[in-house]
């Protein structure tokens, strides 16, 4: 919810998933107290890895697409997600 754009980003995600034919029931918006969006917030790669491992097992995921080591515009949270993956 950086810059208060959480609802906008959620709708963008839903639209992208519709385009990719991903069923809405397979979309999970995570609102974890230790993973709040913000340019000055650092996320634990260990926590991200744990959450992703559970999701991968639950949904039988065999492909992850993520950010490069820079993240979009250098956003710290983007880099943290990549490190968790």
N, C-alpha and C positions, 0 to 999 in steps of 0.2 A: 504494500500500500504506500510505497514511496510517493511523496508529493500528493497524497490523497487520491491516487488514480487506481486504487484497487478494483472498484466496480467497473471501470473502463477496461482494465486489463482482463478481468474475468469475462466480460462480453467478447473481447477480442479472442480469447482462448476458445470460448464456445463457438464462435464463428469459424475459426480455423479448424476446429475439430469437425464441425459440420461439413466443411469443404473436403476434409480428409476421410469423411464417412466413419468417424469414430463415435460410437454410441455414447450418448450423454451419461448413461449410468456407469461408464468406464472412466469418466472424468472425475478427478479428485482435486479439489482445491484445499490445500493444506494451510491451516492457520495455527501454526505451532508457536508457542510463546518464545522459543529460542531461535526461531527462524523468521523474524519480522523484517520485512523489506526496508532497506534504508542504506543510503550511500556510505554511512559511517558504521554500519553493523557488520560484524564478522560472524559467519555461520560455521558451525562445527562440521568438518568433512566427515567425521566419524558418525555424527547424528544423521547426516544426509545419507550416508552409505547404509546405515541401519534401516532407515525408512524405505529407501529404494529396494533393499534386499527383501523386505516384507512385501512390497508392492509387486516386485518381480515374481515372487513365489505365488502370491494371490492370483495374479492375472496371467501367469505363464508368459511374461514378456521376454522376447528374444532380441530386441533391438532398442537401443537408447540413442537418442540424438541430443547433443548438448552443445554448449558454447565452446569456443576455442580457449586457449590459455589466457587471452586478453579479456574475454567477455565482450558483450556489446558495449561500446564506449568505455571500456575499462571498469564497468560496474563490479564492485567487490563481490556482491552476492552471486553474480553470474560466474565469476571465477570460483567461488566456494562450491557452487553446484557441480561444476566440472571436476573439481578436486574430490568431491564426494563420490562421483561416478567412477 
